[in-house]
Amino acid sequence: MLYIRISPEDAPARNIPLQQRLMALLTRSAAMGVLSNEPVTKLDVATLRRLVNDLQGWKLLSSATVDLAPLLRKDPADLDAKTAEHMEVAVGKLVDALDDSPSPASEWSTMREIFGDEALSRLVGVAETSLRRYAAGTRETPQLIAERLHWLAMVVGDLAGAYNAFGIRRWFERPRTQLNGGSPRQFLGDDWHVDDESARQVRALAASLIGAQPLAA
């Protein structure tokens, strides 16, 4: 998964809610495999232009240049308070739009990189041989599996602010008191759907970590 690390020196203490929303957009885009493979070390105009171009390249956010126009001209920390507030709302809508945009063509590679084929096949509920065919594009990813894969990418995006790849793998396997003592993988079960209560609880647990380290992933 793409390296994203914003140092405190490169994250001025202005417009923090906007910067946090932007980090959510970046980490989810990276987890989906749509952010070009170059480390992100600053939340600046260059990074956001790159992000918008990448999202448009995958046909995920065709209106992003309009919604984020002020951010494509000036760094988020340099925006006036009113503009920053408008941009926070706009970025929030884009984060929500990614939530509803499964992209198996890009997501297989990043999720395989994080979990490996064996663990990923257990999480999404397919045989490893099928997983490799879907990832290679020789077979179309079934809708149920595409939805599970996208859900997993969104959870990874939420976890990325607090864990590295190794920590993310462990997070799915460690028992959690919030999940009746089971691990997230156990709590999901074998035949789960993204709308199940178990999936909502696991997703909420991961989302509670957002902001733990808001400018690092």
N, C-alpha and C positions, 0 to 999 in steps of 0.2 A: 504494500500500500504506500502511496505517496507520502514522503516525509513533509510534515507541516510543523514548524516550530517557530513561534513568534517570541523573541526575547523581550523582556520588560522595556529595554531601551528603545525598541522599535515598535512599542505599543503605548503611545502617549495616553495619559489618564484623562482623556476627553472622549465624550460620546461612547462610553463603555458599553451601554446596551446595544448600540449599533454594531460595535466591534464584535460583541458576543454573537449576534445574529449572523454576522458575516462568517465567523468561525464555524458556526453550525452549517452554513451553506457550503463552505470549503470542505469540511470534513465529510459531509454527506456526498458531495460531488466526487471527492477522492475515493470514498468507499464504493461508489457506483462505478468507478473506473473511467469517469468521463473527464477528469482533470489531467492535462498533459503532464508527462513524466518529468517534472522539474521541481526541486525542493521549493517550498514556500517559506520564506523567512520574514516577510513584511506584509502588512495589510495596507497596500498602497494602490495607486492608480494602475500601475503596471500589472500587479497581481489580479486585480478585479477585471481589467480588460481581457486578460488571458482567460480568466474563469468564464466570463460572458462568451468569449469566442468558442471556448470548448463546449459549453452547454448548447450553444447554437449549432455547433458542428454535429452534435448528436441529436439535433432537432428536439431538444427538451424544453427550451425556453426561447421561443421565437421573438417574444416581446421584451427580452431582458434589457436591450440597449435603451429602450424607452423608459422602463421602470427604474433603471439604475443610472440614468444619465448624469446626475450630479456626482456620483461616485466614479464615473469614468473621466471626470475632469479634475477632481480634487480628492486628496486622501481623506478617509473617513474621519480621522481625528481633527481635520482642519475645517470641517463643515460647521456652519452656524447651527445653533441649537434647533431651530425650526426645521431646517432642511434635514438634519440628522434624524429628527423624529419621523419625518416623512419617509426617509430612506429605511429606517428601522421597520416600519410597517411594510414597505415594498419588499424588503429582503425577507421578512417573515412570510409573505405570500409566496415568494419563490421557494423558500424552504418547504412550505406546505405542498407546492406544486411538485417538487421532487418526490415527496412522500407518495404521490399518486402516479408516479411515472416509472414503472418497472422497465429495466433495460438489461435483459439477460445477455445481450451481445457484448456488453461492456462489464457486467457485474461478475460473470463467471471467473474471469482472470483474477480480479482483486480478491474475491472470496476464497479462491483456491490458494492464493498466495498467503492469506491469513491463516486458513484452517488446514490446508492440505486436503487431498481428495477423500481420504478415509473419514475424517471427522466431518467434512462438509457433506458427504453423501448421507451420513447419519442425520445431520441436522435438517437437510431438505427432503430426506426420505426417498432417495433413488439409489440404484446400484452404481458402483463406481464406473462400470463400463458405460452405462447410460449417461452419467455425469460427463464423462470425457467426450461422448458424441455430442451432447448438447453444447458443451464448451467450445468444441471445434466447429460447430455450426453444421455438422453433417445430419443432425436431426433437430427439428424445431423443439424448443423447450416448452413442455405443456404448461398451460396457464397456471395450474395449482403450484407447480414447481417454480415458475417464474415469480409468482407472488411470494412464495416462501423465501426465495433467493433475495428478492428486493427488500422484504422485511428484515432479513438478516443484514443486508448492507446498511439499512437505516439504523439498526441497533449498533452495528460496528461504528458507524459515524458518530453516534451518541457517546459510545465508550471511548472513542479516540482522544477525547480531551483529558482522560485520566489514565489510560493504559496504552502500552505499546502492543505489538502484535502478540507477543508471548502472554502478556497480561490479559488480552482479550480472549485468547484461547482458554486460559485458566478460568476466567470469569464464567464461561459457559459450563464449566465442569465442577465448580466449587459449590457446596451446599449453601443455601441462603435461608435464613430464618424467615424472610419475607415470603418465601415460596414453600412454606411448610417443611422446611428442612431439606428440600430437594435442590438439585442444581438446576439452572435454567434449562439445560438440555433435557433433563429428566422431567421437569415440570411441563415442558411442551408435549412430551409423549411422542409416539411414532406417527400417528395419523392426525396431525394438527392443521389448523387453518389460521390464516393471519387474523381473522375476526374472532377467534375463540377467546374466551376469558383468560385462559392460560397465556396466550400470546400477548394479550393486552397487559397482563400483570408483569410479564418479563420485560416488555417494552417500557413500561412505566418505571421499572427498577433501573433500567439502563439510562432512561431519560433523567432520572433523579441525579445522575452524576454530571449532567451538563452544568458548566459553571464551576466545577470543582477546580479545574485549571483552565479557565475560559480562553486563554490565548496560547495554548499549547496542545498539540495533537501528535 
